[in-house]
Amino acid sequence: MGELVLVRHGQANSAAQDEAGYDRLSDLGHQQARWLGDWLRDHDAPFDRVLTGSLRRHRETLAAMGEMGAMPEVDARLNELDYFNLTKAHAARNGTSQHTPENFVHHITDVMQAWQRAEIQGDETYASFEGRVAEMLTLAARPGRRVLCVTSGGVIGMMARHLLDLDIARMSHLLVPIRNCSIHRIMVLPDVQILAGFNATPHLDGPDRIHARTEY
């Protein structure tokens, strides 16, 4: 049996208004990643293979985590969906303003459904995003090997969609609670892949780390 361990990046610059501004860890994001790395070395590492997306927040997260047992490999197929441009396209098409914390669940569902229907587009089509994530799932999930992937919430949600056969609305809902530096596990058998863990943050369990349990 193998295992694919997915990690969402640490807290990024959540006050940003575009992808370029967002794509760097906050001070807390670096600390979250250091705590995660310590926990993984005590409980999970070393891994047979370590993969990371090419975004700055992915690379900074992995660097702060430290040694995980294999030389990191960068693969852009683990990069996040283009949410900033998708929300702008959605607003332009519908004449609506940007989302607020109060309407975020409804907003992300509307955006993802419109993207799937090809009514809006960012830097890539929905089909392209879905396809590259499926490729990564096939590439990384290997029986008999333990693989670590540092990525983003959208990629994690899309992998869960493939594994659980979720519709786009339910996948969208799944994206909302994914914490920064959370752990997600896929059990890899010769003929099937099974979602075995979702959104775990054991490295943040202590009462002195409650403040570090963030989603954005």
C-alpha positions in Angstrom: 0.0 0.0 0.0 1.2 3.5 -0.8 0.2 6.9 0.5 -0.2 10.4 -1.0 0.0 13.2 1.6 -1.2 16.5 0.4 -0.3 19.7 2.3 -1.9 23.1 1.7 0.6 26.0 1.8 0.9 28.2 4.9 -1.0 31.4 5.3 -0.3 33.8 2.4 -0.9 37.5 2.1 -4.6 37.4 2.5 -5.0 41.2 2.2 -3.9 41.1 -1.4 -6.1 42.0 -4.3 -4.3 39.9 -7.0 -2.4 36.7 -7.4 1.0 38.4 -7.5 0.4 40.2 -4.2 -1.1 37.1 -2.5 1.7 34.7 -3.5 4.0 35.0 -0.4 3.8 33.6 3.1 3.0 35.8 6.0 5.1 35.5 9.2 2.4 33.2 10.6 2.5 31.1 7.4 6.2 30.5 7.9 5.6 29.5 11.5 2.8 27.2 10.5 5.1 25.5 8.0 7.9 25.1 10.6 5.5 23.5 13.1 4.2 21.2 10.3 7.7 20.1 9.3 8.6 19.2 12.9 5.4 17.2 13.3 5.9 15.3 10.0 9.5 14.4 10.9 8.2 13.0 14.2 5.3 11.0 12.7 5.5 10.6 8.9 8.8 11.5 7.3 10.9 10.5 5.4 8.9 10.4 2.2 10.0 8.5 -0.9 9.2 11.5 -3.1 8.5 15.2 -2.4 6.7 17.4 -5.0 5.7 21.0 -4.8 4.0 23.5 -7.0 6.0 26.3 -8.6 4.2 29.2 -6.8 6.3 31.1 -4.3 4.0 30.2 -1.4 4.4 26.5 -2.2 8.2 26.8 -2.3 8.4 28.9 0.9 6.2 26.4 2.7 8.3 23.5 1.8 11.5 25.4 2.6 10.2 26.3 6.1 9.1 22.6 6.7 12.7 21.5 6.2 14.0 18.1 5.3 11.3 15.6 4.3 13.5 12.7 3.0 13.8 13.3 -0.7 15.0 16.1 -3.0 12.0 18.4 -3.8 10.7 18.3 -7.4 8.8 21.3 -8.7 5.7 20.6 -10.9 3.4 23.5 -12.0 0.5 21.1 -12.3 0.2 21.4 -8.5 -0.4 25.2 -8.8 -3.6 26.8 -7.7 -6.6 27.7 -9.9 -6.7 31.3 -11.1 -9.3 32.5 -8.5 -8.5 36.2 -8.5 -9.1 36.5 -12.3 -12.1 34.2 -12.2 -13.8 36.4 -9.6 -13.1 39.4 -11.7 -14.6 37.7 -14.8 -17.6 36.6 -12.7 -18.2 40.1 -11.5 -17.8 41.6 -15.0 -20.3 39.1 -16.4 -22.9 39.4 -13.7 -22.4 43.0 -12.7 -21.9 42.0 -9.1 -19.3 43.1 -6.6 -16.5 41.1 -5.2 -17.4 38.6 -2.4 -17.5 39.3 1.3 -16.9 36.8 4.1 -20.7 36.6 4.7 -21.4 35.4 1.1 -18.2 33.5 0.3 -19.7 30.0 0.2 -22.4 31.1 -2.3 -19.9 33.2 -4.2 -17.3 30.4 -4.7 -20.0 28.0 -5.8 -21.3 30.4 -8.4 -17.8 31.1 -9.7 -16.9 27.5 -10.0 -20.1 26.5 -11.7 -19.8 29.4 -14.2 -16.2 28.3 -14.8 -17.2 24.7 -15.4 -19.8 25.9 -17.9 -17.2 27.9 -19.7 -19.1 31.2 -19.1 -16.0 32.7 -17.5 -12.3 32.0 -17.7 -9.1 33.1 -16.0 -5.6 32.0 -17.1 -6.9 28.5 -18.0 -10.1 26.7 -18.7 -11.9 24.5 -16.2 -11.1 21.5 -18.3 -7.4 22.3 -18.3 -7.3 22.6 -14.6 -9.3 19.4 -14.0 -7.1 17.6 -16.5 -3.7 18.6 -15.0 -4.9 17.8 -11.4 -6.0 14.4 -12.6 -2.6 13.9 -14.2 -0.9 14.7 -10.9 -3.1 12.3 -9.0 -2.1 9.5 -11.4 1.5 10.5 -11.3 1.9 10.9 -7.6 -0.3 8.1 -6.3 1.9 5.0 -6.6 1.4 1.7 -4.7 4.2 1.0 -2.3 5.5 4.6 -2.2 4.9 7.5 0.2 4.7 10.8 -1.6 4.4 14.3 -0.2 2.8 17.1 -2.3 2.8 20.8 -1.2 0.0 22.5 -3.1 -3.1 24.7 -2.7 -6.7 24.2 -1.7 -8.2 24.1 -5.1 -5.9 21.3 -6.2 -6.8 19.4 -3.0 -10.5 19.9 -3.6 -10.2 18.8 -7.2 -8.4 15.6 -6.2 -11.2 14.9 -3.6 -13.7 15.5 -6.4 -12.1 12.8 -8.5 -11.9 10.4 -5.6 -15.4 10.9 -4.2 -17.2 11.7 -7.5 -18.4 15.1 -6.2 -20.4 17.5 -8.3 -19.0 21.0 -8.7 -21.1 22.6 -5.9 -20.1 20.0 -3.3 -16.5 20.4 -4.4 -16.8 24.1 -3.9 -18.1 23.7 -0.4 -15.2 21.4 0.4 -12.8 24.2 -0.5 -14.1 26.6 2.2 -12.8 25.0 5.4 -9.4 23.9 4.2 -6.8 25.2 6.6 -3.4 26.6 5.9 -0.7 23.9 6.3 -3.4 21.2 6.7 -2.7 17.5 5.9 -4.9 15.4 3.6 -4.2 11.7 3.0 -4.9 9.4 0.1 -4.5 5.6 0.6 -3.1 4.1 -2.6 -3.9 0.5 -3.4 -3.0 -1.4 -6.6 -6.5 -0.9 -8.1 -8.1 2.0 -6.1 -7.3 5.3 -4.4 -9.2 6.2 -1.2 -9.5 9.5 0.6 -8.3 8.5 4.1 -7.9 11.9 5.8 -9.0 15.5 5.2 -8.0 18.9 6.7 -6.0 17.6 9.7 -3.8 20.0 11.6 -2.3 17.9 14.5 0.6 20.3 14.7 -1.8 23.0 15.8 -3.7 21.0 18.4 -2.2 22.7 21.5 -4.1 25.6 23.1 -1.1 27.9 22.5 -1.6 27.4 18.7 -5.3 28.1 18.4 -4.5 31.4 16.8 -2.6 29.6 14.0 -5.6 27.7 12.7 -6.4 29.8 9.7 -8.2 29.3 6.4 -6.9 32.4 4.7 
